[in-house]
Amino acid sequence: MVMRPGQPDPNEFEIALLDRLGLENPDVKISTTDLHVLSREFTGVGSFTYFLIKGWAKTGKRRVIQTLAEVTIPGLEYGLGVVAFLEGDSLTLETFTSGEEKWDGIFDGFAIRPAK
């Protein structure tokens, strides 16, 4: 299912995930205030948020940005994995569950902890 953003700014969950990614990848200098949400897609086992980075050049080599942090959400046994893809002036934030665990996109009560 694809959902239009409803709001063009990142939500609190996306900001927290992006802040964690930035903490573990300090050479990536993206401010969440420069992000414009193009769309959000919920897959049933994760999500994709597609951003435009305001003021960035459209050219640039694709980069995968990862975190080892643990993202927990009440009701998810194994939590979520997180990765982002940066290419030119586009950033894609992906979340995913482990195995076949389903997730409805609700992130109330989430926590992000450094990996053990």
Buried (B, 14 or more C-beta within 10 A) or exposed (E): EEEEBEEEEBBEBBBBBBEBBBEBBEEBEBEBEBBBBBEBBBBEBBBBBBBBBEEBEEEEEEEEBEBEBBBBBEEBEEBBBBBBBBBBBBBBBBBBBEEEBEBEBEBEEBEBEEEE
